[in-house]
Amino acid sequence: MTKTMFAAFALTAAVLLAGPASAEKFKATLSGKSEVPPNASTATGTADIDYDPSTKKISWKLTYSGLSGPATAAHFHGPAETGKNAGVAVAIPNAGSSPAEGSATLTDAQAADLEAGKYYVNVHTAANPGGEIRGQVTK
């Protein structure tokens, strides 16, 4: 009985200590010169991104400053390589103030595009409705 209880305890402890699978870290550094076409904005930003491939959950913290006016929207766009434009893949709600934090669950296709480096983050303003600052998402 003692060996069985010890084995059960050891197994439970191992499961509890293992914790969830580790998230992959991604980042985007945003600037006006990264927009397509580039613009003269001096605004800057970063997006710190965690991605859990087992659940396809993406979580982010988008921080920016120096925009020409209030942010009107922000998104993950893709699939697109650096220097190319693409449609909205995932909206970033509440991007009107910095920092903007949130999460979403990706589809299989979206997850593959993220892993392949085919997403970028874009912050839009009234003066730059196509995007004032942009940064490619990289590991």
N, C-alpha and C positions, 0 to 999 in steps of 0.2 A: 504494500500500500504506500509506503513512504517513497519508493522509487517512482511510482506512478504519479504521486502528488508533485514530486520534485520535477519530473519530466513535464508535467502540465504547466507548472509555474515557469519553468525555463522557456517553454514554447510561448507562453503568454508574454513574458518579458521581452523575448526576441521580437515578437510582432509589434508590441507597443514601442519599443526603442527604434525599430526600423523606420517608422514614420512614413509620410507620403513620399512618392517619387520626387526627385528634385526637379525644380523648374529650370528651363533653359533661359538664359539672360540674353536680351537683345537691347539695342540702343539706336536712337536716331538723333543726330545733331542737325538742327534746323537753321537755315539761313535763306536770305533772299537770293543769293547767288546760286543756290541749289534748285530754285524754281525753274520750270521749263515753260517759256523762256525766263532767263534770270531777270531779277529786278534790283533796284538800288536800295531796297529796304535795309536798314541797319539793325533790325530786330533779330533776336536770337532765340533759340529754344532747344530743349532736349526732351526726349521721350525715353523713359526707362521702362522696359517691357519685360515681363515674366511670362513664359509660356510653358504649360504643362502638356506634353505630348500625349499622356495617357488619357486626359479628359478633353484635350483640345481647347482648354481655357486660356485665354490671353488676358493679362491684366496690365494696366499701364498707369504711369504718372507723367503727364505732359506739363512741362513748365516753359513759359515763354516771357519775354519782356521786350519793350521798345517798339511794339507794333504801331502802325500809323493811326490806329483807332481801335475800338473794341473788336475782339475776335467775333466774327459772325458765325463761324462753324469751324470744325476740325474733323479730320477723317484719316483713317488708314485707306490708302488707294492701292489698287493692284489688279491684276499682275502687271508689273512694269519694272524694267531694269532702270538703273541710273540714267537720266537724260531722256526718259520716255514718260509720257502721261498715261493715266488709266483712270477708270471710273472709281467711284466710292466702293470699298469692300466692307468696311466696318466704320460706323459713325462713332465719334467721340462726343457723347452728350456733355452738357454743362461746360463747354470749352470757352464760354464767355469770360471766365475768370481763370487765372493761373494760381495754383496748379489745378489741373483737371485730372481726376482719377476715375477709373472704371474698369470694367471687364466685360468680356463677351465669350461665347463659345463659337469656335470656328467650324466650318464644314470641312470635310476631308480635302476638298480642292483648295480652300483658303489656307488650311494648315500646310499643305504642300507648297503653296506660293510663299508663305511666310518663311518656311525652312529654306527655300531656294533663294531667298534674298530679293523677292519680287514685290515687296511692299514698301511704301513710303508714307510718312506722316506729313500732312499739309494743314496749315492754319490759314483760314481765309479772313479777310477784312472787307469793309465796304470799298476802300480804295483799291484793293487787290482781290476781286471776287474769285479769280481763278486760283488764288493762293498767294499769301505774302511771304511765308517761310515754309520750307520743305526740308525733309531729311530722309534719306534712304535707311531702312531698318536693316541692321546688321547684327550678327552675333558678337 
